[in-house]
Amino acid sequence: MNGAIFERETALVTGAGSGIGKAAALRLAQGGAFVGLLGRTEDELEETLAEIRSAGGDGMVLVSAMRARWLRLSTAFLMHEKVCISW
């Protein structure tokens, strides 16, 4: 992706499957950030990730319907860990 203002940065975007969240995620990725896509609808998040990757960026889908899950997922993401969390 062109423009590297966020190169080597990690960003976590809530609501990244649609609307303003998706637009923010795409822009951060365009700037070189690795983007955590957090939301409740996996299909929409996967679509956003596909758009990011097709443009040369990268990220990770994080699906959550509850705030407590968000805290665990975001902590793992920010530590760049692949984890399996059971509820």
FIZA-603662 format. One record per residue (C-alpha): x, y, z; residue in one letter. Coordinates in steps of 0.1 Angstrom, whole numbers, plus 5000, padded with zeros to 4 digits. Example, Ala and Ser with C-alpha at 12.3 -4.5 7.8 and 13.67 -1.06 7.14 Angstrom:
residues 2
512349555078A 513749895071S 
END
This chain:
residues 87
500050005000M 501250354993N 502050605020G 503850485051A 502850735078I 501850445100F 504550195090E 505549965119R 502450075138E 499549855151T 496049985151A 492849835166L 489649955150V 486249885164T 483349855140G 485749785112A 483249585092G 481249885079S 480850265078G 483350495095I 485150205112G 485750035079K 486950355063A 489350415092A 490750065090A 491350095053L 493050435057R 495250305085L 496250005064A 496950235034Q 499350425057G 501250105065G 499649995098A 498949635108F 495149665116V 493149465141G 489549455127L 487149425157L 483449385153G 480549155157R 479949045120T 482748815109E 481748825072D 481949205071E 485349195089L 486748935065E 485649145036E 487449445050T 490549235056L 490349115020A 490249465007E 493249555029I 495249255017R 494349314980S 495849654984A 499049524999G 498349575036G 497749325064D 495649285095G 493749045117M 490048975122V 488748985158L 485148895163V 483448985196S 479949045208A 480749125244M 482949395260R 484749155282A 485748955252R 486949275235W 489349335264L 490848995261R 491048995223L 492549345221S 495149265247T 496148955228A 496149155195F 498249435209L 500849175221M 500749025185H 499748685199E 497548435182K 495348305209V 492348075213C 489948215240I 487048005253S 483948145268W 
END
